[in-house]
């Protein structure tokens, strides 16, 4: 499998890398985080101006016409800056759901303003007791006139605080845990019956617990047949944060290597100590393992069978969780006391990598999923 990027993909990578280097230094990020929305609206507008919000959408709606590999390129660069903007929530999960399942009228109403930076979305699927499940949904939708009335609670909706519209999973039939009967709905975040409890996650992002009480919803896609759409969206989100983890791990490794070269003990740089060199190599290996697995999953995402794709994503997510934790803990340990201070960047990369492990299923969940679907050769 060829993992080399095309000329267009390298240009995209260079563009986003330059943007992050210029606009997303550690102190700049701290400033963005203090704003009311939890990020800088001007940065969101700049993403729109550069065409980044249109990367996965077709050209007829102003998009870039890219696929999973292009999204991977963008997210790896974003991971280097620990971006705070709702790119995964608005573009790579909810936005693509609308593009794939929406009617022509829904696409026209949602995609063009999203690509232009005028609209933000959030994917409201997780519930207090569903523990990463794709189908354990208790939120209900009842037919009401031309629309639906939705009732239930959605937990830890990342960037749910700023979403103009929510893509909500709810049951129109079937029992909790069953794939049959799952549907998706577009819900105005400011509609009657929608309330949000906003909070900040450990990595500095904003999220919301969302309560729906007979909230009006518009059906998105087939009624009762959204299970595969939900599964695909969760896998797409998992791949996105794996790509982000590669970028974050790269910066954590680079900062640690620089520190080992500069910090002196007994009159020599501590990087000259063999045991620390070994740890640094192990950190780099963990990063490269994840990079390779993520590139494989991205290369397969748009062309392989659903089973192959899901296995590739699960493998990458396991490495993101395990490798991210190893790199984070090693970076902090090798930095010593300064690695635990809020004024230094390293612990912020550690927090984000920890949160990535828990988004779209942690490493234990994906390891179990990978094992359950692994083909075991028959013994003689």
C-alpha positions as CSV (number, residue, x, y, z in Angstrom):
1,X,0.0,0.0,0.0
2,X,1.4,3.4,-1.0
3,X,1.3,5.8,1.9
4,X,2.9,8.8,0.0
5,X,0.9,12.0,-0.3
6,X,0.0,13.5,-3.7
7,X,1.1,17.0,-4.6
8,X,-2.3,18.4,-3.7
9,X,-2.3,16.7,-0.4
10,X,1.2,18.0,0.4
11,X,0.1,21.5,-0.5
12,X,-2.8,21.1,1.9
13,X,-0.5,19.9,4.6
14,X,1.9,22.8,4.1
15,X,-1.0,25.3,4.2
16,X,-2.4,24.0,7.5
17,X,1.0,23.6,9.0
18,X,1.9,27.2,8.3
19,X,-1.4,28.4,9.6
20,X,-1.0,26.5,12.9
21,X,2.7,27.7,13.2
22,X,1.6,31.3,12.7
23,X,-1.7,31.5,14.6
24,X,-1.7,28.7,17.2
25,X,1.3,29.2,19.5
26,X,0.8,28.1,23.1
27,X,0.1,31.6,24.4
28,X,-2.2,32.3,21.5
29,X,-4.2,29.1,22.3
30,X,-4.5,30.2,25.9
31,X,-6.0,33.4,24.7
32,X,-8.5,31.7,22.4
33,X,-9.5,29.3,25.2
34,X,-10.6,32.3,27.4
35,X,-13.1,33.6,24.8
36,X,-16.8,33.1,25.5
37,X,-17.2,30.3,22.9
38,X,-14.0,28.5,24.1
39,X,-12.2,29.2,20.8
40,X,-11.5,32.1,18.5
41,X,-14.3,32.8,15.9
42,X,-11.8,34.6,13.7
43,X,-9.8,31.3,13.4
44,X,-13.0,29.6,12.4
45,X,-13.6,32.2,9.7
46,X,-10.0,31.8,8.5
47,X,-10.5,28.0,8.1
48,X,-13.5,28.9,5.9
49,X,-11.5,31.4,3.9
50,X,-8.8,28.8,3.3
51,X,-11.4,26.2,2.2
52,X,-10.6,23.9,5.2
53,X,-14.3,23.6,6.2
54,X,-15.0,22.3,2.7
55,X,-12.3,19.6,2.6
56,X,-14.6,16.5,2.7
57,X,-17.5,18.0,0.6
58,X,-18.1,17.9,-3.1
59,X,-17.1,20.8,-5.3
60,X,-20.7,21.6,-6.3
61,X,-21.3,22.9,-2.7
62,X,-18.1,24.8,-2.6
63,X,-16.1,21.9,-1.1
64,X,-12.6,20.6,-1.8
65,X,-13.7,17.2,-2.9
66,X,-11.4,15.4,-0.6
67,X,-11.7,12.1,1.3
68,X,-10.4,10.5,4.4
69,X,-6.8,11.0,3.6
70,X,-7.3,14.8,3.1
71,X,-9.1,14.9,6.5
72,X,-6.2,13.0,8.1
73,X,-3.8,15.5,6.7
74,X,-5.8,18.4,8.2
75,X,-6.3,16.8,11.6
76,X,-2.6,15.9,12.0
77,X,-1.7,19.5,11.5
78,X,-4.5,20.6,13.9
79,X,-3.2,18.2,16.5
80,X,0.2,20.0,16.5
81,X,-1.6,23.2,17.7
82,X,-4.2,21.6,19.9
83,X,-6.9,23.5,18.1
84,X,-10.1,24.4,20.0
85,X,-12.5,25.0,17.1
86,X,-15.4,22.5,16.3
87,X,-13.9,21.0,13.2
88,X,-14.6,17.3,14.0
89,X,-18.0,18.1,15.5
90,X,-19.2,20.4,12.6
91,X,-17.4,19.1,9.6
92,X,-16.2,15.5,9.9
93,X,-19.1,14.0,11.8
94,X,-22.3,16.0,11.6
95,X,-21.5,17.7,8.3
96,X,-20.6,14.6,6.4
97,X,-23.8,12.9,7.9
98,X,-25.9,15.6,6.3
99,X,-24.0,15.3,3.0
100,X,-24.5,11.5,2.9
101,X,-28.0,11.2,4.3
102,X,-29.8,14.5,3.8
103,X,-32.3,15.5,1.2
104,X,-31.4,18.1,-1.4
105,X,-33.1,20.7,0.6
106,X,-31.3,19.8,3.8
107,X,-27.9,19.8,2.0
108,X,-28.6,23.2,0.6
109,X,-29.7,24.6,3.9
110,X,-26.8,23.1,5.9
111,X,-23.7,22.4,3.8
112,X,-23.1,25.7,2.0
113,X,-23.4,27.8,5.2
114,X,-21.2,25.3,7.0
115,X,-18.5,25.5,4.4
116,X,-18.8,29.3,4.5
117,X,-18.2,29.3,8.3
118,X,-21.7,30.6,9.0
119,X,-23.1,27.5,10.6
120,X,-21.9,25.1,13.3
121,X,-23.1,21.6,14.1
122,X,-22.6,19.0,16.8
123,X,-23.3,15.2,16.8
124,X,-25.5,14.3,19.8
125,X,-25.3,10.5,20.1
126,X,-23.7,9.5,23.4
127,X,-25.9,9.0,26.4
128,X,-25.2,8.8,30.1
129,X,-25.3,4.9,30.1
130,X,-24.4,3.9,26.6
131,X,-20.6,3.4,27.2
132,X,-19.5,4.0,23.6
133,X,-22.3,1.9,22.2
134,X,-23.4,2.5,18.6
135,X,-26.9,1.3,19.2
136,X,-27.7,1.7,22.9
137,X,-30.0,4.7,22.5
138,X,-32.9,5.4,24.8
139,X,-33.8,8.9,23.4
140,X,-37.2,8.6,21.6
141,X,-38.8,10.4,18.7
142,X,-42.5,10.4,18.2
143,X,-44.3,11.4,15.0
144,X,-46.0,14.7,15.4
145,X,-47.6,16.3,12.4
146,X,-45.1,16.8,9.6
147,X,-42.2,16.4,12.1
148,X,-41.1,14.6,15.2
149,X,-41.0,15.3,18.9
150,X,-37.8,14.1,20.6
151,X,-37.2,13.4,24.2
152,X,-34.1,12.2,26.0
153,X,-30.7,13.2,27.3
154,X,-27.4,13.3,25.4
155,X,-24.1,13.4,27.3
156,X,-20.8,15.1,26.7
157,X,-21.7,16.6,23.3
158,X,-18.4,18.1,22.2
159,X,-18.9,21.7,21.1
160,X,-22.6,21.3,21.8
161,X,-22.3,24.7,23.4
162,X,-21.9,26.6,20.1
163,X,-23.8,24.4,17.7
164,X,-26.6,26.1,15.8
165,X,-28.0,22.7,14.8
166,X,-27.7,19.3,16.4
167,X,-27.7,15.9,14.6
168,X,-29.5,13.8,17.2
169,X,-29.8,10.0,17.3
170,X,-33.2,8.7,18.6
171,X,-35.4,5.7,18.5
172,X,-38.5,5.6,16.3
173,X,-38.8,1.9,17.0
174,X,-37.1,-1.1,18.5
175,X,-35.7,-1.8,21.9
176,X,-32.7,-0.1,23.5
177,X,-29.5,-1.7,22.1
178,X,-31.1,-2.9,18.8
179,X,-29.8,-1.6,15.5
180,X,-33.3,-1.6,14.0
181,X,-35.4,1.5,14.8
182,X,-32.5,4.0,15.1
183,X,-33.1,7.3,13.3
184,X,-31.3,10.6,12.9
185,X,-32.8,14.1,13.2
186,X,-31.8,17.7,12.7
187,X,-32.7,19.8,15.7
188,X,-32.3,23.5,16.1
189,X,-30.2,24.0,19.2
190,X,-32.3,27.1,20.2
191,X,-35.6,25.4,19.8
192,X,-38.2,25.0,22.5
193,X,-37.6,21.9,24.5
194,X,-33.8,22.0,24.1
195,X,-31.6,22.8,27.1
196,X,-27.9,22.7,27.5
197,X,-25.6,22.4,30.5
198,X,-22.3,23.7,29.3
199,X,-18.9,22.7,30.8
200,X,-15.2,22.5,29.9
201,X,-13.5,19.2,29.5
202,X,-10.0,18.5,30.9
203,X,-8.3,19.3,27.7
204,X,-9.8,22.8,27.4
205,X,-12.6,22.0,24.9
206,X,-16.2,23.0,25.5
207,X,-19.0,20.4,25.7
208,X,-22.6,20.2,26.8
209,X,-25.1,17.8,28.3
210,X,-28.2,18.3,26.2
211,X,-31.8,17.6,27.4
212,X,-34.6,17.3,24.9
213,X,-38.2,17.5,26.0
214,X,-40.5,17.1,23.1
215,X,-38.1,19.1,21.0
216,X,-39.1,19.5,17.3
217,X,-36.9,17.4,15.0
218,X,-36.6,17.0,11.2
219,X,-35.8,13.5,10.0
220,X,-32.4,13.0,8.4
221,X,-32.1,9.9,6.3
222,X,-34.2,6.8,6.5
223,X,-36.5,6.4,9.5
224,X,-35.4,3.4,11.5
225,X,-32.5,2.7,9.3
226,X,-29.7,4.9,10.6
227,X,-27.6,2.3,12.4
228,X,-25.0,2.0,9.7
229,X,-24.8,5.8,9.3
230,X,-24.1,6.2,13.0
231,X,-21.5,3.5,12.9
232,X,-19.7,5.1,9.9
233,X,-19.8,8.5,11.6
234,X,-18.3,7.2,14.9
235,X,-15.6,5.5,12.9
236,X,-14.9,8.7,10.9
237,X,-14.7,10.6,14.2
238,X,-12.3,8.0,15.6
239,X,-10.1,8.2,12.6
240,X,-10.1,12.0,12.9
241,X,-8.9,12.1,16.5
242,X,-6.3,9.4,15.7
243,X,-4.8,11.7,13.1
244,X,-5.0,14.5,15.6
245,X,-3.1,12.3,18.1
246,X,-0.3,11.8,15.6
247,X,0.2,15.6,15.5
248,X,0.0,16.0,19.3
249,X,2.5,13.1,19.9
250,X,4.9,14.6,17.3
251,X,5.0,17.9,19.2
252,X,5.4,16.2,22.6
253,X,8.3,14.1,21.2
254,X,9.9,17.2,19.7
255,X,9.6,19.2,22.9
256,X,11.0,16.3,24.9
257,X,14.0,15.8,22.6
258,X,14.8,19.5,22.7
259,X,14.7,19.5,26.5
260,X,17.0,16.5,26.7
261,X,19.5,18.4,24.5
262,X,19.4,21.5,26.6
263,X,19.0,20.3,30.2
264,X,22.3,19.6,31.9
265,X,23.2,17.4,34.8
266,X,26.7,16.6,36.0
267,X,27.9,19.1,33.4
268,X,26.5,17.2,30.4
269,X,23.1,17.3,28.6
270,X,20.8,14.6,30.0
271,X,20.2,13.5,26.5
272,X,23.6,11.9,26.5
273,X,22.4,9.3,29.1
274,X,21.7,6.0,27.4
275,X,18.6,5.2,29.4
276,X,16.9,8.4,28.4
277,X,17.9,7.9,24.8
278,X,16.2,4.5,24.9
279,X,13.0,6.1,26.3
280,X,13.1,8.8,23.6
281,X,13.3,6.1,20.9
282,X,10.4,4.3,22.4
283,X,8.3,7.5,22.3
284,X,9.1,8.0,18.6
285,X,8.3,4.3,17.8
286,X,4.9,4.7,19.5
287,X,4.2,7.8,17.4
288,X,5.3,6.1,14.1
289,X,3.2,3.0,14.9
290,X,0.1,5.2,15.2
291,X,1.0,7.2,12.1
292,X,1.3,4.0,10.0
293,X,-2.0,2.6,11.4
294,X,-3.8,5.9,10.9
295,X,-2.5,6.2,7.3
296,X,-3.7,2.6,6.6
297,X,-7.1,3.3,8.0
298,X,-7.4,6.6,6.1
299,X,-6.3,4.9,2.8
300,X,-8.9,2.2,3.3
301,X,-11.8,4.3,4.6
302,X,-13.3,5.3,1.3
303,X,-12.7,2.1,-0.7
304,X,-12.5,-1.0,1.5
305,X,-15.4,-3.0,2.8
306,X,-17.0,-1.8,6.0
307,X,-15.5,-4.8,7.9
308,X,-12.0,-4.1,6.8
309,X,-12.4,-0.4,7.5
310,X,-13.7,-0.9,10.9
311,X,-10.8,-3.2,11.8
312,X,-8.3,-0.7,10.5
313,X,-9.9,2.1,12.5
314,X,-10.1,0.0,15.7
315,X,-6.4,-0.9,15.4
316,X,-5.4,2.8,15.0
317,X,-7.6,3.8,18.0
318,X,-6.0,1.2,20.2
319,X,-2.6,2.6,19.3
320,X,-3.8,6.2,19.8
321,X,-4.9,5.3,23.4
322,X,-2.0,3.2,24.4
323,X,0.7,5.1,22.6
324,X,-0.7,8.5,23.5
325,X,-0.6,7.6,27.2
326,X,3.0,6.3,26.9
327,X,4.2,9.4,25.1
328,X,2.4,11.7,27.5
329,X,3.7,10.1,30.6
330,X,7.2,9.8,29.3
331,X,7.3,13.4,28.1
332,X,6.2,14.6,31.6
333,X,8.7,12.3,33.4
334,X,11.6,13.3,31.2
335,X,10.8,17.0,31.7
336,X,10.7,16.6,35.5
337,X,8.9,19.2,37.5
338,X,8.3,21.6,34.7
339,X,6.3,18.9,32.8
340,X,3.5,19.3,35.4
341,X,3.1,23.0,35.3
342,X,0.1,24.7,33.6
343,X,2.4,27.4,32.2
344,X,4.2,24.8,30.1
345,X,2.8,23.2,26.9
346,X,3.6,19.5,27.6
347,X,0.9,18.8,30.1
348,X,-1.7,20.3,27.8
349,X,-0.7,17.9,25.1
350,X,-0.9,15.1,27.7
351,X,-4.5,16.2,28.6
352,X,-5.6,16.3,25.0
353,X,-4.1,12.8,24.3
354,X,-5.9,11.5,27.3
355,X,-9.2,12.9,26.1
356,X,-8.6,11.5,22.6
357,X,-8.4,8.0,24.1
358,X,-12.0,8.5,25.4
359,X,-13.5,10.0,22.3
360,X,-15.4,7.7,20.0
361,X,-14.4,4.7,22.2
362,X,-11.3,4.1,24.3
363,X,-8.5,1.7,23.6
364,X,-10.1,-1.1,25.6
365,X,-13.4,-0.8,23.7
366,X,-11.6,-0.9,20.3
367,X,-9.3,-3.7,21.3
368,X,-12.4,-5.8,22.2
369,X,-14.0,-4.8,19.0
370,X,-10.9,-5.7,17.0
371,X,-10.6,-9.1,18.7
372,X,-14.3,-9.9,18.3
373,X,-14.0,-9.4,14.5
374,X,-10.6,-10.9,14.0
375,X,-10.4,-13.9,11.7
376,X,-8.7,-16.8,13.5
377,X,-7.2,-19.5,11.3
378,X,-8.6,-23.0,11.8
379,X,-6.3,-25.4,13.5
380,X,-5.7,-28.9,12.0
